[in-house]
Amino acid sequence: MNFDDYLQTIEDVRAELIDKQPERVLRVSNLFLALIKDRIQRTGVNYEGNQFEAYTTPYAKKRQDGGYQTEYVDFTVTGRLWANILPQAEVKQRGVTEVTIKARDAENQAKLNGQFEKRGNILLGTEEEIDFLTQQEQREIQKILSKL
């Protein structure tokens, strides 16, 4: 490879790192959200490793009568709330992408806000989840850099 070819390769890698950042960040954010949903729906555990505050007695009875589990809070009845929560990426400037994880509509965002008020931010990841995702992102970047 001659010098000009190498400079072009460097430019291509730089462009890929910057131009594909929103796509990469959104992919990792979707994985992050999937890990959070799975943890909460399977265990009812928050990002600190503690169970969410239990359902109130009347609500637990209503869930039990409807055939839903009541051993832990999973924020799931129909599944529409979880299905409605998605990461949204916004490019703030070249090389800077901001991700917001929120509900797509006002009704489900109101439900989510109500849970935030009652139980804190339920969409926070554990240290292990964050470490895993950091490693995923680093692997993706290393794959791009390996073209050099």
Residue pairs with C-beta under 8 A, 6 or more apart in sequence:
1 9
9 147
9 148
10 148
12 147
13 144
13 145
13 147
13 148
16 144
16 147
17 141
17 144
17 145
18 94
18 95
20 144
21 91
21 95
21 97
22 89
22 91
22 97
24 137
24 140
24 141
25 89
25 97
25 99
25 137
26 87
26 89
26 99
28 133
28 136
28 137
28 140
29 87
29 89
29 99
29 101
30 86
30 87
31 133
31 136
32 87
32 101
32 125
32 129
32 133
33 85
33 86
33 87
33 101
33 123
35 125
35 129
35 132
35 133
36 122
36 123
36 124
36 125
36 129
37 82
37 85
39 45
39 126
39 129
40 46
40 52
40 74
40 75
40 122
41 74
41 75
41 76
41 82
42 74
43 72
44 51
44 52
44 71
44 72
44 73
44 74
45 51
45 52
45 72
46 52
46 119
46 120
46 122
46 124
47 124
47 125
47 126
47 129
48 126
49 126
51 72
51 73
52 72
52 73
52 119
52 122
53 73
53 118
53 119
54 60
54 72
54 73
55 63
55 70
55 73
60 70
63 69
63 70
63 77
64 70
66 77
68 76
68 77
73 119
75 81
75 82
75 115
75 122
76 82
80 108
81 103
81 108
81 111
81 112
84 103
84 104
84 105
84 108
85 101
85 102
85 103
85 104
85 108
85 112
85 123
86 101
86 102
86 104
87 99
87 100
87 101
88 99
88 100
88 101
88 102
89 97
89 98
89 99
90 97
90 98
90 99
90 100
91 97
92 98
101 123
102 109
102 112
103 109
103 111
103 112
112 122
112 123
115 122
116 122
125 133
